[in-house]
Amino acid sequence: MRIEDRDAFLLHLEVERNLSPHTVSAYGRDLAQFIAWLGDDPLRADQKRLRAWTQQLGRDGLAPRSRERKIAAVRAYYRYLVRLRVLESDPTQGLRPPKRPQRLPRFLDAPETAALLAAPDPATPQGLRDRALMAMLDASGVRISELIALTVTIIRGLGPDANGLVELPVFGKGRKERRVLVDPGAWQALERYLASGRPVLAGRAWGQTDALFLGPSGSALTVRSAQRLIAAHARRAGLLQHVTPHMLRHGFATHLLERGVDLRSVQELLGHQTLSTTQIYTHVTQDRLREVYHRTHARP
């Protein structure tokens, strides 16, 4: 594979398929490793060679998630070649990713969430920011990348409706827009940050930025920084487990289902493309129901 062909494929992933820079970079590495293993012109690869490659991935001890991504990268590459009519048929047809063991999502219960949200110091700009950030995650169920991508321009003019809820536009995977709801408590935390926290942080920057959440130097807060600050506040709150932004998203979905919200509505709020992705939360609620029943009603 010539370097210009590889670059054209990666550009296709970024521009036409709207994959994130992180995913595009990972696909590029995966494809380069596949070509190196193949040791031949990738246009000459057949299903037998491809099956041998997937078997080698298993022998190398790679986790199912890593194998799944590598296979997805190679499948995307060959579909791209068929689309350009470089190949007449796709040799990856019938190539299936490994089955991953289903792991139930971990989340915080209501007292743990309350302790986490109370951990930041509201007397500091960073504390106001962190309280708003975590409250928005908890209230809306958005991904941390979706929340970090928000700008002041996007939220300008938004406000509560008659029920006190704010409809917030976010951009998910593939830059697909959806609307999520934010409760009054989280919105008020965001307004306090905008009034007293963000101006202080923005004043430390060399130039202007429209990013909603800012780091200590006034530049846009990164996903990695947000992950670290949430983990730090969890330790400060005395939570024994490692807490991630996605745990707040998991809790959002689980608590909605426990309160009787239908699965399709939860799917829309989370931005899942398929209902099967959302259905994992039904297993969580069923486990919790069994736990409650055993604790409160089961007889010896």
N, C-alpha and C positions, 0 to 999 in steps of 0.2 A: 504494500500500500504506500503510495507516494505521500509525502508530507502534505502536499496541497490537497489531496483527496481527503485526508484525515481532517484537515482544517475546514474544508467545505462541509464535511459531515457534522463536525462540532458546531459550526455556524448554523446549520440547519436545525440542530437541536435547540440552540439558544433562541433563534429568531422565529422559526416556524412552529416549533413545538413548545416554545415558551418554558423550557426547563430552567431551573435555577442554575446560576454559575457553579454552585457546589456540585450539582448533579452532572453538569456538562464536564467539569473537570474530572470527576470520578469515572464517567463513561470513557473519557479519553484515555485514562490510565488503564482501564479494564481492556479496552480495545487493543492498546499497544502490547499488553501482556499476552493477549490471545494470539496476536500476529507473531509474537516472538516464540510462543509455544508451537504454533503451527509450522514455522520454519519454511513456509512456502507461500506462493501467491494465494491470498485469501479468496480470489475468484475461482480457485480450483478446489476449494473445500467442499466436501460432500457430507451427507448425514452421518456416515460412519465415523468420519474424523471428528465431527462435532460431538457425537455421543462419547467418543473417547476423551475428548477435552472435558466434558462435564463430569465424567467419571474420575478424571485426574483431579478436578477441583475437590471432589469428595475425598480422595486419597490424601490430598494436601491438608486436610483437616480444617478447611474454611467453614465458617459458620453458615448456616442456611441463608441468612440474610445477605451475606457477602456473595455467595454463589448466585443467589437470585438476581442481584444487581449486575453481576458480570454477564450472566446469560441475557438479561434484558438489554445490556449495552450491545452485545453481539447481534442479537435479534434486530435491534433498531438499525444497526449498520447494514445488515443484509436487506432489510425492507427498503432502506434508502437506496441501495444499489438497484433493486428491482424497480423502484419508482423511476430512477434515471434510465432504466432499460440497459444498464450495464450487464445485468443478469436477467435471464428469462424467468427463472424460478427461484424461490427462496429456500435455501438448504436448511434453514432453521425451523421450517414448518414441522410441527410435531415435537419440537424440543420443549420440554417442560421444566420449569424451575423446581427445585427441591421443595418438598413440603416442610413448612416450618411448624414446630410445636406451638400450639396456641397458648400464649401467655396472657393471663388476665391482667388488665391495666391496674396499676397501683394508684391510689388517690388518697386525699386527706379527708377525714370526717369533719363535721361542722366545728367542733371545738379546736381541732388542729388548725383548720383554716383561719378561724378567728385569731388564734395565737400568732399565726404567721403574719396576718394583716396588721396586727398591733405592734409588731416588732420594730418597724422603722421609726426613727425619731422625727416627729413632725416639725421640730424646731429648726431643721436643716433643709436646704434645697434638695439634697439627695434623698432625705427621708420622705419629703413630700412626693418626689418622683417615684420612689420605690413603692410607697403606699398606693399611689395611683396606678402604677404598672400592675401590681399584683391584684388589686381590686378589679381592674378591667379584665384581667385574665380569668379571674374567678367568676365574674358576672356574665361574661359574654361567651366563654368557651373558645375563643380564637386561639390560633397558633401564635407562639411568641414571635415568629417571623412576620406574621400578619400585623401584629400589634406594633412591632418596631418599625414597620414600613409606613405607618400612618404619619401624616404631616399636619401642620397647623392649618394649612389651606383646606385639607379634607374635612376637618372637624369644624371649621369656622361656620357659624350660622346654625349649627345643630343645637337642639334643645329638647327638653322633655315634652312628651305629649300629655294628654289629659290624665293618663295613668302614671305619669312620672317616668316613663320609659323613653330612652333615646334610641333611635334607629341609626346604627352606625354602618357605613359602607366599608368593607374590607376586601382585599384582593388576595385570593387563595392560590392554590397551585394552578399553573398555567395562566396566571393573571386573571382568573375568573372572578368577577365581582359577585359578592353576596351581601345581604343585609343581616346584621346581628342586633340583638337588643341589649341595652345596658341599663341596669337598675339605678335608682336615684343615689344610693350610697356610693357606688363606683363613680358615677358622673360627678358628684360633688367632690370626691377625692381628686378627680382629674382637674376640675375647675380650680381647686386650691393650688394644685401644682402649677397650673397655667398662670395663676395670679401672683404667686409668691416664690415658686421654685424655679420654673423654667427661665424667667427673666434673669435671675442670678447666674444660672449656668450658661445662658446664651451670652452674657456679658464677658465671659472668659474666653470666648472663641475669637480667632483671628478674623473670621468673616461671618457672614450671615448664613444660617441654615434653616430650612423649613421643617426639618425633622421634629416630630412631636416630643420624643424622649431623647434627652441629651445626656452625654457623659460628663465627667468632672471637668474636662477641658472645654466643654461647650460644643463639641462635635457630636454627630449622631451616635446614640447608644447602639452597640452591636448586640447581636443575639448571644454571643458568648459572654459578654459582660452581664447581660440580663440573667443568664443562667447562673453565673457566679454570685451575683448579688442576692438572688432568691435562695440559693443554697446557704449563703452566709446568714440571712435573716432566719432561715429555718433552724440553724444551729443556735442562734441567739434566742429563739423562741423555745428552745429546749426540746425540739422534735428530734427523735432518735434516728429516723430514717433520712436518707439523702433525698432532698426534695428538688424536683425539676419543674419547669414551667408546664410541661405536658401533664403533670399530675393534677394541676388545677383544671386543665381541659378535661381530663378523665373524670374528675369529680363533678364538673359541670354536667356532663352527659349522664353520669350515673344518678345524680340527684334528681335530674329532670324525669328520668324513667321511673324512679322510685315514687315520684309525685304524680304519676299517671300520664305524663306527656307521651303521645304516640311516637313510635319509632321513626316514622317518616319526617315528622317535624324536627326531631333531634338530628336526623341526617342533614336536613336543610341548614340548621343552625351551625352544625360542625363543618359543613362544606364537603362532606364525603360524596364521592362520585357514585358509589354503589351502596345499596342498603346493607349488603353483607358486611361491609366494614363497620357499620354502626352496630350490627347485631351482637358483637362481642360484649357490649355493655349489658345486654340482657342476661348473659351468663353471670355477670357480676351481681346484678340485682337479685337473681335467683339464689345465688350463694348467700347473699345477705339475708334474704327472706328465710332460708333454711336455718341460718344462724340465729335469727331472732326467734323463730319458732322453737328451736331447740332450747334456747335460753329461757323463754317465757311460758312455753306451753307443753313441751314434751314431758312425759311422765316416765319414771324409771321402771 
